[in-house]
Amino acid sequence: MTSITKINTSPPRWTYNQIRESSERFLKEYHPQITTPIPLEEIIELKLKVKISTIPNLKKDFAIDGFINSNFNTITIDDEVFNNCEARARFTIAHELGHGILHKKIYNKFKFISLNEYICSQNNIPQEDLYWLDIQANILQLVF
């Protein structure tokens, strides 16, 4: 009889200061001049070599603004949000970057590239863990 190994998806319970320090280390490496607004898309696409792509109706059909794949080489965002809601698009891109900075070990446990694979992986993460993953990414994006 084979046993199913449960994947530990519980993120560390970092404090606000620990998350802020992570974002400051990131900025020190990728945008040391700390000018504002921080050129997120430039950092993501040119320095990190992460592609930003769009999908029509991602938000409408799946209630998702965006996601970063488990290879951390593509951030996918709702086409309408990206093209018509600059502030929300920036928030979403920074939020997904936050997952890349803070949650790489957890995301690497899943293999998802496509939207359907992402949704399946999210369905296998307990709600409390999803809550903490998103709260932490939201806190980190505040610095950007």
Secondary structure, DSSP 8 states (H G I E B T S, - for coil): ---------------HHHHHHHHHHHHHHH-TT--SS--HHHIIIIIS--EEEEETTHHHHHS-SEEE-TTSSEEEEEHHHHHH-HHHHHHHHHHHHHHHHH-HHHHTTS---SHHHHHHHHHTS-HHHHHHHHHHHHHHHHH-
